[in-house]
């Protein structure tokens, strides 16, 4: 599995970040996301911290749940 971080700017003070499988053609169901970050750096820092946690879980062999599996709602 190859995880990737994506950071997107919306509006003047709104940053979104998510973590998904690099091979997933649809970005609507990531493994993790954060919304309403104030800066690009904040979104990237939060995503990188979560990427480390997800990577450690994947190395242990844990199943990584997508947002839709947990919440029932696609991002």
NORCOR-V970443 format. One line per field, one symbol per residue. phi: phi as a letter, one per 40 degrees, with the letter a starting at -180 (. if undefined). burial: I if it has 9 or more other C-alpha atoms within 8 Angstrom, else O. A space follows every 50 residues. Layout:
# NORCOR-V970443
phi = ???
burial = ???
This chain:
# NORCOR-V970443
phi = .bcbbbbbcbgcaabbbabacccccbccbccaabbgccbdcccccccccc ccccccccccgcccccdccccgbcc
burial = OOIOIOIOIOOOIIIIIIIIIOOOOOOOIIIIIIOOIIIIOIIIOIIIOI IOOIIOIIOOOOOOOIIIOOOOOOO
